[in-house]
Amino acid sequence: MIKTILLLLIYVLTPAGMLWLCNKVKFLGKIGPILLLYILGVIIGNLPWINDGTAGLKDTITTVMIPLAIPMMLFRCSISKSDLKGIFKSLIAGLIAILVSILCGYAIFGKYLGVEGPKIAAMLTGCETGGTINMAALQQALHVPSETFIMMNSYDMIICFLYFVFLLSIGIKWFRKVLPHKQVEYTDAEDQEVKAQIAKDNMVNPYRELWSKSGILQILKIIAAVAIVCALGYVCTIPFPKTWFTPIFIMAITTFSLIASFVKPVKKLEKSFDIGMYLIYIFSIAMASMADVRNLNFQEGLAAFLFLFFIIFVSLFVQLIISKLLKVDSDMMVASSVSLINSPPFVPVVVTAMKNKNVLVPGITIGLIGFALGNYLGMGIYQLLQLF
């Protein structure tokens, strides 16, 4: 009982401490809280004295966190019609590029991935169009071993870093030579505005206001909205066999959350995304603590690393070709690629490098749409690969 309580406190409180450290120590901030929580979780998970008899707690936390986080994060993904203007072609180019690279990469590396190959491909589809939360949702829906999930998510962070370095060093300049590029006026004031937004995102504690009277009231409203979405999702699973429960439930709550995001009272729940993100942090350390390093398959791990490397970099150049055919602006193409592969928070960084604020909102919007579609695309890829 004492071990269970201690481990529960570690799961709940450690993300707060890690966020504080990442804000205080620049080096840790560059690594990011999720990767640090994974590392810490793996260490904790391989300490037998604290893990004996706690498998039930770990399973419960990892099972519950994602269905709760998905609605909270999707509530903030409402997209207006005006945001959709001018980004449709770039979104289509980005999604097609990722799907093509997934299928081509699987044709090359699939036989080396073992029986989990279709599931790995599905998770990576969700991840490269929607981010870690979609990868985690698909991991649960497809019952992927925790070791495989930790391995793939760690690889994703490493390769995405290399991808981002490539863009900032030579990629942007090269793409501007290949694709149409409209030179824009980018004043010092606009540059400082974007940099200030990046600094604010990195330094401001979004959880500080939650313990105020208005913050607690908003938490209660968020809980009520999530409860309604989950209840509707559960109702959708009733006609199906029990073995289908998780995938049907995940897809249902994704759909109802998107519908709810267009409801005005839900739109006003500004802290829902931040709370959902904190649940992802808890999930990260709990999931990592379930990984047994002795169960890692290094042969399959190498194939998975090469598969992911292929997906990210080949998708970039496939998107370049499609963007050339569709006459997509070079900066728009880069912003959409970063938003899909690295996730929307990285868009302001690349906007600063390109000195083109005009692609900031469209780039972030594309990432939000990808986040909304990630689970559907991942399940679709899994079903497709099951046929072969």
Contacts in CASP RR format, 6 or more apart in sequence:
PFRMAT RR
TARGET T0000
AUTHOR 0000-0000-0000
METHOD contacts of the structure
MODEL  1
MIKTILLLLIYVLTPAGMLWLCNKVKFLGKIGPILLLYILGVIIGNLPWI
NDGTAGLKDTITTVMIPLAIPMMLFRCSISKSDLKGIFKSLIAGLIAILV
SILCGYAIFGKYLGVEGPKIAAMLTGCETGGTINMAALQQALHVPSETFI
MMNSYDMIICFLYFVFLLSIGIKWFRKVLPHKQVEYTDAEDQEVKAQIAK
DNMVNPYRELWSKSGILQILKIIAAVAIVCALGYVCTIPFPKTWFTPIFI
MAITTFSLIASFVKPVKKLEKSFDIGMYLIYIFSIAMASMADVRNLNFQE
GLAAFLFLFFIIFVSLFVQLIISKLLKVDSDMMVASSVSLINSPPFVPVV
VTAMKNKNVLVPGITIGLIGFALGNYLGMGIYQLLQLF
3 50 0 8 1.000
3 51 0 8 1.000
3 52 0 8 1.000
3 53 0 8 1.000
3 54 0 8 1.000
4 53 0 8 1.000
4 54 0 8 1.000
4 57 0 8 1.000
6 50 0 8 1.000
7 44 0 8 1.000
7 50 0 8 1.000
7 51 0 8 1.000
7 54 0 8 1.000
7 57 0 8 1.000
7 58 0 8 1.000
7 289 0 8 1.000
8 57 0 8 1.000
8 61 0 8 1.000
10 44 0 8 1.000
10 285 0 8 1.000
11 61 0 8 1.000
11 282 0 8 1.000
11 285 0 8 1.000
11 286 0 8 1.000
11 289 0 8 1.000
12 282 0 8 1.000
14 37 0 8 1.000
14 40 0 8 1.000
14 285 0 8 1.000
15 33 0 8 1.000
15 37 0 8 1.000
15 278 0 8 1.000
15 281 0 8 1.000
15 282 0 8 1.000
15 284 0 8 1.000
15 285 0 8 1.000
16 207 0 8 1.000
18 33 0 8 1.000
18 36 0 8 1.000
18 37 0 8 1.000
18 40 0 8 1.000
18 281 0 8 1.000
19 33 0 8 1.000
19 205 0 8 1.000
19 207 0 8 1.000
19 281 0 8 1.000
21 28 0 8 1.000
21 36 0 8 1.000
22 28 0 8 1.000
22 29 0 8 1.000
22 31 0 8 1.000
22 32 0 8 1.000
22 33 0 8 1.000
22 36 0 8 1.000
23 29 0 8 1.000
23 202 0 8 1.000
23 203 0 8 1.000
23 205 0 8 1.000
28 36 0 8 1.000
29 202 0 8 1.000
33 281 0 8 1.000
34 132 0 8 1.000
34 153 0 8 1.000
34 157 0 8 1.000
34 280 0 8 1.000
34 281 0 8 1.000
34 284 0 8 1.000
35 154 0 8 1.000
35 157 0 8 1.000
37 281 0 8 1.000
37 284 0 8 1.000
37 285 0 8 1.000
37 288 0 8 1.000
38 150 0 8 1.000
38 153 0 8 1.000
38 154 0 8 1.000
38 284 0 8 1.000
38 285 0 8 1.000
38 288 0 8 1.000
39 288 0 8 1.000
40 285 0 8 1.000
40 288 0 8 1.000
41 285 0 8 1.000
41 286 0 8 1.000
41 288 0 8 1.000
41 289 0 8 1.000
41 291 0 8 1.000
42 150 0 8 1.000
42 288 0 8 1.000
42 289 0 8 1.000
42 291 0 8 1.000
42 293 0 8 1.000
44 50 0 8 1.000
44 51 0 8 1.000
44 285 0 8 1.000
44 288 0 8 1.000
44 289 0 8 1.000
45 51 0 8 1.000
45 288 0 8 1.000
45 289 0 8 1.000
45 290 0 8 1.000
45 291 0 8 1.000
45 292 0 8 1.000
46 292 0 8 1.000
46 293 0 8 1.000
51 289 0 8 1.000
58 286 0 8 1.000
58 289 0 8 1.000
58 290 0 8 1.000
59 290 0 8 1.000
61 282 0 8 1.000
61 283 0 8 1.000
61 286 0 8 1.000
62 140 0 8 1.000
62 146 0 8 1.000
62 283 0 8 1.000
62 286 0 8 1.000
62 287 0 8 1.000
62 290 0 8 1.000
63 140 0 8 1.000
65 279 0 8 1.000
65 280 0 8 1.000
65 282 0 8 1.000
65 283 0 8 1.000
65 286 0 8 1.000
66 133 0 8 1.000
66 136 0 8 1.000
66 137 0 8 1.000
66 140 0 8 1.000
66 250 0 8 1.000
66 279 0 8 1.000
66 280 0 8 1.000
66 283 0 8 1.000
67 230 0 8 1.000
67 249 0 8 1.000
67 250 0 8 1.000
67 253 0 8 1.000
68 226 0 8 1.000
68 230 0 8 1.000
68 276 0 8 1.000
68 279 0 8 1.000
69 133 0 8 1.000
69 276 0 8 1.000
69 277 0 8 1.000
69 279 0 8 1.000
69 280 0 8 1.000
69 283 0 8 1.000
70 133 0 8 1.000
70 137 0 8 1.000
70 250 0 8 1.000
70 253 0 8 1.000
70 254 0 8 1.000
70 257 0 8 1.000
71 225 0 8 1.000
71 226 0 8 1.000
71 229 0 8 1.000
71 230 0 8 1.000
71 253 0 8 1.000
71 256 0 8 1.000
71 257 0 8 1.000
71 260 0 8 1.000
71 272 0 8 1.000
72 222 0 8 1.000
72 226 0 8 1.000
72 272 0 8 1.000
72 273 0 8 1.000
72 275 0 8 1.000
72 276 0 8 1.000
72 279 0 8 1.000
73 133 0 8 1.000
73 272 0 8 1.000
73 273 0 8 1.000
73 276 0 8 1.000
73 277 0 8 1.000
73 371 0 8 1.000
74 254 0 8 1.000
74 257 0 8 1.000
74 258 0 8 1.000
74 260 0 8 1.000
74 261 0 8 1.000
74 371 0 8 1.000
74 372 0 8 1.000
75 222 0 8 1.000
75 225 0 8 1.000
75 257 0 8 1.000
75 260 0 8 1.000
75 261 0 8 1.000
75 266 0 8 1.000
75 267 0 8 1.000
75 269 0 8 1.000
75 272 0 8 1.000
75 273 0 8 1.000
76 261 0 8 1.000
76 269 0 8 1.000
76 270 0 8 1.000
76 272 0 8 1.000
76 273 0 8 1.000
77 258 0 8 1.000
77 261 0 8 1.000
77 368 0 8 1.000
77 371 0 8 1.000
77 372 0 8 1.000
78 261 0 8 1.000
78 262 0 8 1.000
78 267 0 8 1.000
79 365 0 8 1.000
79 368 0 8 1.000
79 369 0 8 1.000
83 361 0 8 1.000
83 362 0 8 1.000
83 365 0 8 1.000
84 365 0 8 1.000
86 362 0 8 1.000
87 332 0 8 1.000
87 336 0 8 1.000
87 362 0 8 1.000
87 363 0 8 1.000
87 365 0 8 1.000
87 366 0 8 1.000
89 323 0 8 1.000
89 326 0 8 1.000
89 327 0 8 1.000
89 328 0 8 1.000
90 323 0 8 1.000
90 328 0 8 1.000
90 332 0 8 1.000
90 333 0 8 1.000
90 335 0 8 1.000
90 336 0 8 1.000
90 362 0 8 1.000
90 363 0 8 1.000
90 366 0 8 1.000
91 336 0 8 1.000
91 366 0 8 1.000
91 369 0 8 1.000
91 370 0 8 1.000
92 322 0 8 1.000
92 326 0 8 1.000
93 319 0 8 1.000
93 322 0 8 1.000
93 323 0 8 1.000
93 326 0 8 1.000
93 328 0 8 1.000
93 333 0 8 1.000
93 336 0 8 1.000
94 315 0 8 1.000
94 319 0 8 1.000
94 322 0 8 1.000
94 336 0 8 1.000
94 337 0 8 1.000
94 340 0 8 1.000
95 129 0 8 1.000
95 340 0 8 1.000
95 370 0 8 1.000
95 373 0 8 1.000
95 377 0 8 1.000
96 318 0 8 1.000
96 319 0 8 1.000
96 322 0 8 1.000
97 315 0 8 1.000
97 316 0 8 1.000
97 318 0 8 1.000
97 319 0 8 1.000
97 322 0 8 1.000
97 337 0 8 1.000
98 125 0 8 1.000
98 128 0 8 1.000
98 129 0 8 1.000
98 311 0 8 1.000
98 315 0 8 1.000
98 340 0 8 1.000
98 341 0 8 1.000
99 125 0 8 1.000
99 377 0 8 1.000
99 381 0 8 1.000
100 315 0 8 1.000
100 318 0 8 1.000
101 310 0 8 1.000
101 311 0 8 1.000
101 312 0 8 1.000
101 314 0 8 1.000
101 315 0 8 1.000
101 318 0 8 1.000
102 121 0 8 1.000
102 124 0 8 1.000
102 125 0 8 1.000
102 128 0 8 1.000
102 311 0 8 1.000
102 381 0 8 1.000
103 381 0 8 1.000
104 310 0 8 1.000
104 314 0 8 1.000
105 307 0 8 1.000
105 310 0 8 1.000
105 311 0 8 1.000
105 314 0 8 1.000
106 117 0 8 1.000
106 121 0 8 1.000
106 307 0 8 1.000
106 385 0 8 1.000
108 307 0 8 1.000
108 310 0 8 1.000
109 303 0 8 1.000
109 304 0 8 1.000
109 306 0 8 1.000
109 307 0 8 1.000
109 310 0 8 1.000
110 117 0 8 1.000
110 121 0 8 1.000
110 303 0 8 1.000
110 307 0 8 1.000
112 299 0 8 1.000
112 300 0 8 1.000
112 303 0 8 1.000
113 120 0 8 1.000
113 121 0 8 1.000
113 300 0 8 1.000
113 303 0 8 1.000
113 304 0 8 1.000
113 307 0 8 1.000
114 300 0 8 1.000
116 144 0 8 1.000
116 145 0 8 1.000
116 148 0 8 1.000
116 300 0 8 1.000
117 385 0 8 1.000
118 381 0 8 1.000
118 382 0 8 1.000
118 385 0 8 1.000
118 386 0 8 1.000
119 138 0 8 1.000
119 142 0 8 1.000
119 144 0 8 1.000
119 148 0 8 1.000
119 382 0 8 1.000
120 144 0 8 1.000
120 148 0 8 1.000
120 152 0 8 1.000
120 304 0 8 1.000
120 307 0 8 1.000
121 307 0 8 1.000
121 381 0 8 1.000
121 382 0 8 1.000
121 385 0 8 1.000
122 138 0 8 1.000
122 142 0 8 1.000
122 378 0 8 1.000
122 379 0 8 1.000
122 380 0 8 1.000
122 381 0 8 1.000
122 382 0 8 1.000
122 385 0 8 1.000
123 135 0 8 1.000
123 138 0 8 1.000
123 139 0 8 1.000
123 142 0 8 1.000
123 144 0 8 1.000
123 149 0 8 1.000
123 152 0 8 1.000
123 378 0 8 1.000
124 135 0 8 1.000
124 152 0 8 1.000
124 156 0 8 1.000
124 307 0 8 1.000
124 308 0 8 1.000
124 311 0 8 1.000
125 138 0 8 1.000
125 374 0 8 1.000
125 377 0 8 1.000
125 378 0 8 1.000
125 380 0 8 1.000
125 381 0 8 1.000
126 134 0 8 1.000
126 135 0 8 1.000
126 138 0 8 1.000
126 374 0 8 1.000
126 375 0 8 1.000
126 377 0 8 1.000
126 378 0 8 1.000
127 134 0 8 1.000
127 135 0 8 1.000
127 152 0 8 1.000
127 153 0 8 1.000
127 156 0 8 1.000
128 311 0 8 1.000
128 312 0 8 1.000
128 315 0 8 1.000
128 340 0 8 1.000
128 341 0 8 1.000
129 340 0 8 1.000
129 370 0 8 1.000
129 371 0 8 1.000
129 373 0 8 1.000
129 374 0 8 1.000
129 377 0 8 1.000
130 340 0 8 1.000
130 343 0 8 1.000
130 367 0 8 1.000
130 370 0 8 1.000
130 371 0 8 1.000
130 373 0 8 1.000
130 374 0 8 1.000
131 343 0 8 1.000
131 371 0 8 1.000
131 374 0 8 1.000
132 153 0 8 1.000
132 156 0 8 1.000
132 280 0 8 1.000
132 284 0 8 1.000
132 343 0 8 1.000
133 280 0 8 1.000
133 371 0 8 1.000
134 371 0 8 1.000
134 374 0 8 1.000
134 375 0 8 1.000
134 378 0 8 1.000
135 149 0 8 1.000
135 152 0 8 1.000
135 153 0 8 1.000
135 156 0 8 1.000
136 149 0 8 1.000
136 280 0 8 1.000
136 283 0 8 1.000
136 287 0 8 1.000
137 250 0 8 1.000
137 254 0 8 1.000
137 375 0 8 1.000
138 144 0 8 1.000
138 250 0 8 1.000
138 375 0 8 1.000
138 378 0 8 1.000
138 379 0 8 1.000
138 382 0 8 1.000
139 148 0 8 1.000
139 149 0 8 1.000
140 246 0 8 1.000
140 250 0 8 1.000
141 246 0 8 1.000
141 247 0 8 1.000
141 250 0 8 1.000
141 251 0 8 1.000
141 375 0 8 1.000
141 379 0 8 1.000
142 247 0 8 1.000
142 382 0 8 1.000
143 246 0 8 1.000
145 295 0 8 1.000
146 287 0 8 1.000
146 288 0 8 1.000
146 290 0 8 1.000
146 291 0 8 1.000
147 291 0 8 1.000
147 292 0 8 1.000
147 295 0 8 1.000
147 296 0 8 1.000
149 287 0 8 1.000
150 287 0 8 1.000
150 288 0 8 1.000
150 291 0 8 1.000
151 296 0 8 1.000
151 301 0 8 1.000
151 304 0 8 1.000
152 304 0 8 1.000
152 308 0 8 1.000
155 304 0 8 1.000
155 305 0 8 1.000
155 308 0 8 1.000
156 308 0 8 1.000
159 305 0 8 1.000
159 308 0 8 1.000
159 309 0 8 1.000
159 312 0 8 1.000
160 312 0 8 1.000
160 341 0 8 1.000
160 342 0 8 1.000
163 312 0 8 1.000
163 313 0 8 1.000
163 316 0 8 1.000
163 341 0 8 1.000
163 342 0 8 1.000
164 338 0 8 1.000
164 342 0 8 1.000
164 346 0 8 1.000
164 350 0 8 1.000
166 313 0 8 1.000
167 334 0 8 1.000
167 337 0 8 1.000
167 338 0 8 1.000
167 350 0 8 1.000
167 353 0 8 1.000
168 350 0 8 1.000
168 353 0 8 1.000
171 334 0 8 1.000
172 330 0 8 1.000
172 331 0 8 1.000
172 334 0 8 1.000
172 350 0 8 1.000
172 353 0 8 1.000
172 354 0 8 1.000
175 320 0 8 1.000
175 330 0 8 1.000
175 333 0 8 1.000
175 334 0 8 1.000
176 330 0 8 1.000
176 331 0 8 1.000
178 320 0 8 1.000
178 324 0 8 1.000
178 330 0 8 1.000
179 320 0 8 1.000
179 323 0 8 1.000
179 324 0 8 1.000
179 328 0 8 1.000
179 329 0 8 1.000
179 330 0 8 1.000
179 333 0 8 1.000
180 327 0 8 1.000
180 328 0 8 1.000
180 329 0 8 1.000
180 330 0 8 1.000
181 329 0 8 1.000
181 330 0 8 1.000
181 331 0 8 1.000
182 329 0 8 1.000
184 355 0 8 1.000
184 356 0 8 1.000
184 357 0 8 1.000
184 358 0 8 1.000
186 355 0 8 1.000
186 356 0 8 1.000
186 357 0 8 1.000
190 357 0 8 1.000
191 352 0 8 1.000
191 355 0 8 1.000
193 357 0 8 1.000
194 348 0 8 1.000
194 351 0 8 1.000
194 352 0 8 1.000
194 357 0 8 1.000
194 360 0 8 1.000
195 352 0 8 1.000
197 348 0 8 1.000
198 348 0 8 1.000
198 349 0 8 1.000
198 352 0 8 1.000
201 345 0 8 1.000
201 348 0 8 1.000
206 271 0 8 1.000
206 274 0 8 1.000
207 274 0 8 1.000
207 278 0 8 1.000
209 215 0 8 1.000
209 271 0 8 1.000
210 216 0 8 1.000
210 218 0 8 1.000
210 219 0 8 1.000
210 271 0 8 1.000
210 275 0 8 1.000
215 271 0 8 1.000
218 269 0 8 1.000
218 270 0 8 1.000
218 271 0 8 1.000
219 271 0 8 1.000
219 275 0 8 1.000
221 265 0 8 1.000
221 269 0 8 1.000
222 269 0 8 1.000
222 271 0 8 1.000
222 272 0 8 1.000
222 275 0 8 1.000
225 260 0 8 1.000
225 266 0 8 1.000
225 269 0 8 1.000
225 272 0 8 1.000
228 260 0 8 1.000
229 253 0 8 1.000
229 256 0 8 1.000
229 257 0 8 1.000
229 260 0 8 1.000
230 253 0 8 1.000
232 252 0 8 1.000
232 253 0 8 1.000
232 256 0 8 1.000
233 248 0 8 1.000
233 249 0 8 1.000
233 252 0 8 1.000
233 253 0 8 1.000
233 256 0 8 1.000
234 249 0 8 1.000
236 248 0 8 1.000
236 249 0 8 1.000
236 252 0 8 1.000
237 244 0 8 1.000
237 245 0 8 1.000
237 248 0 8 1.000
237 249 0 8 1.000
237 252 0 8 1.000
240 248 0 8 1.000
247 379 0 8 1.000
250 375 0 8 1.000
251 375 0 8 1.000
251 376 0 8 1.000
251 379 0 8 1.000
254 372 0 8 1.000
254 375 0 8 1.000
254 376 0 8 1.000
258 372 0 8 1.000
260 266 0 8 1.000
261 267 0 8 1.000
266 272 0 8 1.000
312 341 0 8 1.000
315 337 0 8 1.000
315 341 0 8 1.000
316 337 0 8 1.000
316 341 0 8 1.000
319 333 0 8 1.000
319 336 0 8 1.000
319 337 0 8 1.000
320 333 0 8 1.000
322 328 0 8 1.000
323 330 0 8 1.000
323 333 0 8 1.000
329 359 0 8 1.000
331 354 0 8 1.000
331 356 0 8 1.000
331 358 0 8 1.000
331 359 0 8 1.000
332 359 0 8 1.000
332 362 0 8 1.000
332 363 0 8 1.000
334 350 0 8 1.000
334 354 0 8 1.000
334 359 0 8 1.000
335 347 0 8 1.000
335 350 0 8 1.000
335 351 0 8 1.000
335 354 0 8 1.000
335 359 0 8 1.000
335 360 0 8 1.000
335 362 0 8 1.000
335 363 0 8 1.000
335 366 0 8 1.000
336 362 0 8 1.000
336 363 0 8 1.000
336 366 0 8 1.000
336 367 0 8 1.000
338 346 0 8 1.000
338 347 0 8 1.000
338 350 0 8 1.000
338 363 0 8 1.000
339 346 0 8 1.000
339 347 0 8 1.000
339 363 0 8 1.000
339 364 0 8 1.000
339 366 0 8 1.000
339 367 0 8 1.000
340 366 0 8 1.000
340 367 0 8 1.000
340 370 0 8 1.000
343 367 0 8 1.000
344 363 0 8 1.000
344 364 0 8 1.000
344 367 0 8 1.000
344 368 0 8 1.000
344 371 0 8 1.000
347 359 0 8 1.000
347 360 0 8 1.000
347 363 0 8 1.000
347 364 0 8 1.000
348 360 0 8 1.000
351 357 0 8 1.000
351 359 0 8 1.000
351 360 0 8 1.000
END
